[in-house]
Amino acid sequence: MRYNYAFPRPEAENASLFEVNPMRPLAAVLILLSAAMAFAQEPTTSPCDFEDGMEMSVQYHTGKDEPKNGKVWTPGGAPIVLYTQVPLVLNNVTIPVGAFNMFVIPNKKDWTLIVNKNVTAGAPYDASQDLVRAPMETGEVGQAETEVQVTLAHTGPKVCSLRIYYGKIGAFLDFNEK
């Protein structure tokens, strides 16, 4: 006696498994989509409006990846993206209207923010594309953040303050509207 442990064969010799049960392809697609959505993370956006109605915003991914002192860090595993409708000034350098990737270099006593011209998704950090590097003020915060938090705060008529929190560290710097 011969046993067949394979899937049931379609009745027609040249029919595929999908012709036997038309729901199989749909089920397979739904399983793959739900798995992809479980791993995908939606970015968080933080806007800041200047008094003249122009806006800048940052978009970032949350995550628990730890920064390493002196190494370029992408909080949440991806660069922070800066969008600006108006030219900005950071560390005496003008940032034109547009989109830019931002990276952070944390150290024990000071942090540096990098604004980079390369916004190609998935591209590795390329220092030759840096537009400006600026020192960030740092301080200890009362409650430790287990995931990175990035916010913008309107702190003056032409000033938006970028704030990055991770662990018990807060790092801050100001973008000025030109």
C-alpha positions in Angstrom: 0.0 0.0 0.0 1.4 3.4 -1.0 0.6 6.5 1.1 0.5 10.1 -0.3 1.5 12.6 2.3 1.6 15.5 -0.1 -1.1 18.2 -0.4 -4.3 17.0 -2.1 -3.8 17.3 -5.8 -6.2 19.4 -7.9 -8.5 17.3 -10.0 -7.3 18.7 -13.3 -3.7 17.7 -14.2 -2.5 21.3 -15.0 -4.5 23.2 -12.3 -2.6 25.0 -9.5 -3.2 24.7 -5.8 -4.7 28.2 -5.9 -7.4 27.0 -8.3 -8.5 24.4 -5.7 -9.1 26.9 -3.0 -9.4 30.5 -4.3 -9.0 31.9 -0.7 -5.4 30.6 -0.3 -3.8 33.6 -2.1 -5.9 36.0 -0.1 -5.0 34.3 3.2 -1.3 34.3 2.3 -1.4 38.0 1.5 -3.2 38.9 4.7 -0.7 36.9 6.8 2.2 38.6 5.1 0.6 42.1 5.5 -0.2 41.6 9.2 3.4 40.4 9.8 4.8 43.4 8.0 2.6 45.8 10.0 3.7 44.3 13.2 7.3 45.2 12.5 6.6 48.5 10.7 6.5 51.6 12.9 4.8 54.8 12.0 6.9 57.9 12.5 5.9 60.6 15.0 5.8 64.2 13.9 6.4 67.2 16.0 5.6 70.7 14.5 6.5 74.2 15.5 4.8 77.3 14.1 6.6 80.6 13.9 4.6 83.8 14.5 4.5 84.6 10.8 2.6 81.4 10.1 5.6 79.5 8.7 6.3 76.1 10.1 9.1 73.6 10.7 8.6 70.1 11.9 10.6 67.0 12.7 9.6 63.4 12.1 11.2 60.5 14.0 10.8 56.8 14.9 10.6 55.8 18.5 12.8 53.0 19.7 15.0 51.6 22.5 18.3 51.5 20.6 21.0 52.9 22.9 23.3 55.7 21.8 27.0 55.0 21.8 29.3 57.8 23.0 31.1 59.5 20.1 29.2 57.5 17.4 26.6 58.8 15.0 23.2 57.8 16.4 19.9 57.5 14.6 17.3 57.6 17.3 14.7 54.9 16.7 16.9 53.3 14.0 16.3 56.0 11.4 17.4 59.6 11.0 15.2 62.4 12.4 13.8 64.2 9.3 13.6 68.0 9.4 11.0 69.8 7.2 11.1 73.5 6.9 8.9 76.0 5.0 11.3 78.9 5.8 15.1 79.3 5.9 16.5 78.6 9.3 19.8 79.5 11.0 21.7 77.0 13.1 25.2 77.6 14.4 25.5 80.6 12.0 24.7 78.4 9.0 21.6 79.0 6.9 19.4 75.9 6.3 17.3 76.5 3.1 13.7 75.5 2.7 13.3 71.8 2.2 13.8 68.4 3.9 17.0 67.2 5.7 18.1 64.2 7.7 19.4 64.9 11.2 21.7 62.7 13.2 23.0 63.0 16.7 26.5 62.3 18.2 26.0 61.8 21.9 28.9 62.1 24.4 29.0 62.0 28.1 29.2 65.7 28.6 27.9 67.1 25.2 25.9 66.1 22.2 26.2 67.3 18.6 23.3 67.6 16.1 24.1 67.1 12.4 21.9 68.4 9.7 22.6 66.4 6.5 21.5 67.1 2.9 21.0 63.4 2.0 17.4 62.4 2.5 17.5 59.2 0.5 15.5 56.6 2.4 17.7 53.8 3.8 21.0 55.5 2.8 23.8 55.3 5.3 25.1 58.4 7.0 27.5 60.3 4.7 29.5 63.0 6.5 30.3 64.7 3.1 26.6 65.6 2.9 26.6 67.5 6.2 25.2 71.0 6.0 25.9 72.0 9.6 26.9 70.5 13.0 25.8 72.2 16.1 26.5 71.6 19.8 23.5 70.8 21.9 23.0 71.8 25.6 22.5 68.7 27.8 21.0 68.2 31.2 19.6 65.5 33.4 15.8 65.1 33.5 13.9 63.8 36.4 12.2 60.7 34.9 14.1 58.4 32.5 12.7 57.9 29.1 12.9 54.3 27.9 12.3 55.3 24.2 13.6 58.3 22.4 11.3 61.4 22.5 11.9 64.3 20.1 9.9 67.5 20.3 9.9 71.1 19.0 8.8 74.0 21.2 8.1 77.6 20.1 10.2 79.6 22.5 10.3 83.0 20.8 8.9 84.9 17.9 11.5 83.4 15.5 12.8 80.5 17.6 11.9 76.8 17.8 13.7 74.7 20.3 14.6 71.0 19.4 14.5 68.7 22.4 15.7 65.1 22.4 15.1 63.0 25.5 16.6 59.5 26.1 17.2 57.8 29.4 17.8 60.6 32.0 19.4 62.9 29.4 17.7 65.9 27.7 19.5 67.6 24.8 18.4 71.0 23.4 19.2 73.5 20.7 17.4 76.4 19.0 16.6 76.9 15.3 16.1 80.5 14.4 13.9 81.7 11.5 16.0 83.7 9.1 
